[in-house]
Amino acid sequence: MAKTAGQNAGCQCRRASHRAKAAVNCRLFRYNILVKAADFFTLPESLALFGSFFSPDVPPWEWLCKIGPALAVPAYETPPAVPGGVHIEGPVYLHPSVKLPHIATLIGPIWIGPGTKLLPGCFLRGNVLVGGNCVIGHNAEIKNSLLLDGVQAPHHPSIGDSILGNRAHLGAGVVLSNLRLDQKNICVRLPDETIDSGLRKFGAILGDNAEVGCNAVLNPGTLLGPRALVMPATAIGGYVPPATVACVRRRTTLLPRRD
């Protein structure tokens, strides 16, 4: 029996949908080494409570959408006595060994693991999940981000919609930019292909032991592999492979004064 026009249209739509899904699966298969969370970092024991939310086999930026649901799981208790200048709103968990400054703003949901140190003036404003033995610097601003164990961000960084792997380090004044100027979806630029992350806000992914020098700016959707290093005062985007240095070579000219 001949198919009607509606049936033909339906078949074409289903075939187009299958082709689109196959293309996505093929693309992720081709770049599975580059886009799997497991190739950037491993969730540490200090955050084992949240392990079911963070699969090692998905693209790492998918973890950003899991931070909020993960933070809805713990039963939050009133934090222990805090200095008078520490302002707390909403659900906030502070491990008893967390070191607090005399002034800070913590707007939940927030979960901070053992041995982490907060420096004066830090501003954590929702969906912030921090592992053990981290340093959150003075005047640091952090939102919707996951910091694994041993992260060092000691001097006024801006961290938004980002994931920092174990022992990642940010120099003074580092900015992890999380929003395009045109506010469109942020794309991940891999060596041979660009993938739409589906996210309008997406900062950076830093692998274990990655480092970013002072006053560097990472454009939205930047990926740094484990032990990748971005030199100071560098603006960069895209993907930096593991154990690779990203730098911009400039020539400095010295001239005599004319006065």
C-alpha positions in Angstrom: 0.0 0.0 0.0 1.4 3.4 -0.9 2.3 5.7 1.9 0.5 9.0 2.4 2.3 12.3 2.3 2.0 12.5 6.1 3.6 9.1 6.5 6.4 10.0 4.1 7.1 13.2 6.0 7.1 11.2 9.3 9.6 8.7 8.0 11.8 11.5 6.7 11.7 13.2 10.1 12.6 9.9 11.9 15.5 9.3 9.5 16.8 12.8 9.9 16.6 12.3 13.7 18.5 9.0 13.5 21.1 10.6 11.3 21.6 13.5 13.7 21.9 11.1 16.7 24.4 9.0 14.7 26.4 12.0 13.8 26.6 13.1 17.5 27.6 9.6 18.6 30.2 9.4 15.9 31.6 12.7 16.8 31.9 11.9 20.5 33.4 8.5 19.6 36.0 10.2 17.4 36.9 12.5 20.3 36.2 10.3 23.2 39.7 10.8 24.6 39.3 14.6 24.5 35.8 14.9 25.8 35.6 12.3 28.5 35.7 13.7 32.1 38.0 10.8 33.1 40.8 12.1 30.8 40.8 15.4 32.7 40.4 14.5 36.3 39.2 11.9 38.9 36.6 12.7 41.5 38.5 12.5 44.9 37.5 10.6 47.9 36.5 13.8 49.7 33.6 14.2 47.3 32.6 10.5 47.2 29.2 11.5 48.5 28.5 13.0 45.1 30.0 10.3 42.9 26.7 9.2 41.4 26.2 12.6 39.8 29.6 12.9 38.1 30.1 10.1 35.5 33.7 9.8 34.2 32.4 8.8 30.8 30.6 11.9 29.8 32.0 15.2 28.3 33.4 17.1 31.3 31.2 20.2 30.7 28.2 18.0 31.4 29.3 18.0 35.1 28.3 21.7 35.3 24.6 20.8 35.1 25.0 18.2 37.9 26.4 20.6 40.5 23.0 21.9 41.6 21.3 18.5 41.8 24.3 17.1 43.7 24.1 19.8 46.3 20.4 19.1 46.9 21.4 15.7 48.3 23.1 16.5 51.7 21.1 17.2 54.8 22.5 20.6 55.7 23.0 21.6 59.3 23.6 25.0 60.8 27.3 25.8 60.3 29.4 25.9 63.5 30.2 29.3 65.0 31.6 31.6 62.4 33.3 35.0 62.6 30.8 37.9 62.8 31.9 39.2 59.4 31.1 36.0 57.5 27.6 36.4 56.0 25.8 33.1 55.2 22.6 32.7 53.3 20.8 29.4 52.3 22.1 25.9 52.7 25.9 25.9 53.5 28.0 23.0 54.7 31.4 23.7 56.1 33.5 20.8 57.3 34.7 21.5 60.9 38.3 21.8 59.7 37.5 24.6 57.2 39.4 27.8 58.0 37.2 30.9 57.7 38.4 34.5 57.4 37.0 37.5 59.4 34.9 38.6 56.4 33.3 36.7 53.5 29.9 36.1 51.8 28.6 32.6 51.3 25.3 32.2 49.5 24.2 28.6 49.3 23.9 25.9 48.2 27.6 25.5 49.1 29.5 22.4 50.2 33.1 22.8 51.4 35.3 19.9 52.3 38.0 19.3 54.9 41.1 21.4 55.3 40.0 24.1 52.8 41.0 27.7 53.6 38.9 30.7 52.7 40.7 34.1 52.5 39.2 37.5 53.4 36.6 39.0 51.1 35.8 35.8 49.1 32.3 35.7 47.5 30.7 32.3 46.8 27.3 32.8 45.3 25.5 29.5 44.8 26.1 26.0 43.5 29.7 25.8 44.7 31.2 22.4 45.5 34.7 22.3 46.9 36.9 19.3 47.9 39.6 19.1 50.5 42.6 21.2 51.2 41.8 24.0 48.7 42.6 27.7 49.0 39.9 30.1 48.0 41.6 33.5 47.7 40.8 37.0 48.9 38.2 38.7 46.8 37.6 35.5 44.9 34.2 35.3 43.2 32.9 31.7 42.5 29.6 30.5 41.2 28.3 27.2 39.8 31.7 25.6 40.0 33.3 22.4 41.1 36.8 22.5 42.7 38.4 19.1 43.3 41.1 18.5 46.0 44.1 20.7 46.5 42.9 23.5 44.1 44.9 26.8 44.7 43.1 30.0 43.7 44.6 32.4 46.3 44.6 35.9 44.7 41.3 37.5 43.5 40.3 35.0 40.7 37.0 35.0 38.9 35.6 31.5 38.6 32.2 31.0 37.0 30.6 27.8 35.6 33.9 26.0 35.7 35.6 22.8 36.9 39.1 22.8 38.4 40.8 19.4 38.6 42.9 18.1 41.5 45.8 20.4 42.4 44.9 22.9 39.7 46.5 26.3 40.3 45.4 29.8 39.3 47.8 32.8 39.6 46.7 36.2 40.7 43.9 37.9 38.8 43.0 34.9 36.6 39.6 35.3 34.9 37.6 32.2 33.7 35.2 34.0 31.4 31.8 32.2 31.2 29.6 34.2 28.8 30.0 35.1 25.1 29.5 38.7 24.2 26.6 37.8 22.0 25.3 35.4 24.7 24.9 32.5 22.3 25.7 28.9 23.2 29.3 28.3 24.0 31.2 26.0 21.6 34.1 23.8 22.5 36.9 24.1 19.9 38.7 20.8 19.5 41.7 20.4 17.2 39.6 19.3 14.2 36.0 20.1 15.1 33.8 22.5 17.1 31.1 21.1 19.4 28.1 23.0 20.6 28.1 22.5 24.4 24.5 23.4 24.6 25.4 25.8 27.5 25.0 29.6 27.5 27.2 29.9 30.5 30.4 27.8 30.5 33.8 28.9 31.8 36.7 26.5 31.7 37.7 22.9 32.3 41.1 22.5 34.0 42.6 19.0 34.2 44.5 17.7 37.2 47.6 19.8 37.9 46.8 22.3 35.2 48.2 25.8 35.9 47.2 29.3 34.7 49.6 32.3 35.2 48.8 35.7 36.6 46.3 37.9 34.8 45.5 35.3 32.2 42.0 35.2 30.7 40.5 31.9 29.6 37.7 32.5 27.1 34.4 30.7 27.5 34.6 26.9 26.8 38.4 26.6 27.2 39.7 23.1 28.0 43.1 22.5 29.6 44.4 19.0 29.7 46.2 17.6 32.8 49.4 19.5 33.5 48.7 22.0 30.8 50.1 25.5 31.6 48.9 28.9 30.4 51.6 31.6 30.7 50.8 34.9 32.5 48.9 37.7 30.8 47.7 35.3 28.0 44.2 35.4 26.6 43.4 32.0 25.2 40.5 29.7 24.2 39.9 26.3 22.7 41.8 23.2 23.8 45.3 22.9 25.3 46.6 19.3 25.3 48.0 17.7 28.4 51.5 18.7 29.5 51.6 21.6 27.0 52.5 25.2 27.5 50.3 27.9 25.9 52.1 31.3 25.5 52.1 34.4 23.4 55.6 35.6 22.5 56.0 39.3 22.6 59.0 41.5 21.8 59.8 44.2 24.3 61.6 47.3 22.9 63.6 49.5 25.2 63.9 53.2 24.3 65.7 56.1 26.0 63.7 58.7 27.7 63.4 62.0 25.9 63.0 64.3 28.9 
